[in-house]
Amino acid sequence: MKIEKLREMAPEALSTLEREQREAIFKLRFQHSMGQLESSAKKRTSKRDLARTLTIAAEKRRAALGK
């Protein structure tokens, strides 16, 4: 997901997205262990998307505390 879209999202939407991404990573990890994962790149991109989401959520929390 593009960082611009994440910055436009509300904090509640970011937390929902974070939960969904964590579930997706869990499923990918399970598929990998079972040998059913077609592309290991999906796992890597999912982790990067989660990191982006967490970074933007932290930025928004810091901005809210600063006000």
C-alpha positions in Angstrom: 0.0 0.0 0.0 1.2 3.5 -0.8 2.3 5.7 2.1 0.2 8.6 0.9 -3.0 6.4 1.3 -1.9 5.4 4.8 -1.4 9.0 5.8 -5.0 9.9 4.7 -6.5 7.1 6.9 -8.0 7.7 10.3 -6.3 6.1 13.4 -9.1 3.6 13.8 -8.8 2.5 10.2 -5.0 2.1 10.6 -5.6 -0.2 13.6 -8.0 -2.3 11.6 -5.6 -2.5 8.7 -2.8 -3.5 11.1 -4.9 -6.4 12.5 -5.8 -7.6 9.0 -2.1 -7.4 7.9 -1.0 -9.4 11.0 -3.6 -12.1 10.2 -2.4 -12.2 6.6 1.3 -12.6 7.7 0.2 -15.4 10.0 -1.5 -17.2 7.2 1.4 -16.8 4.9 3.8 -18.1 7.6 1.5 -21.1 8.0 1.4 -21.7 4.3 5.2 -21.5 4.1 5.6 -24.1 6.9 3.3 -26.4 5.0 5.1 -25.9 1.8 2.1 -24.4 0.1 3.4 -20.8 -0.3 3.9 -20.0 -4.0 6.0 -16.9 -3.6 8.1 -15.9 -0.7 8.0 -12.4 -1.9 4.4 -12.1 -0.7 5.6 -12.7 2.8 8.3 -10.0 2.5 5.9 -7.4 1.0 3.3 -8.1 3.6 5.8 -7.5 6.4 6.9 -4.2 4.8 3.3 -3.1 4.5 2.8 -3.8 8.2 5.9 -1.8 9.0 4.6 1.1 7.0 1.3 0.9 8.8 2.9 0.8 12.2 5.1 3.8 11.3 2.3 6.0 10.2 0.2 5.0 13.3 3.1 6.0 15.5 3.5 9.3 13.7 -0.2 10.0 14.2 0.0 9.1 17.9 3.0 11.4 18.4 1.2 14.2 16.5 -1.9 13.8 18.7 0.1 14.0 21.9 1.9 17.1 20.7 -1.3 19.1 20.2 
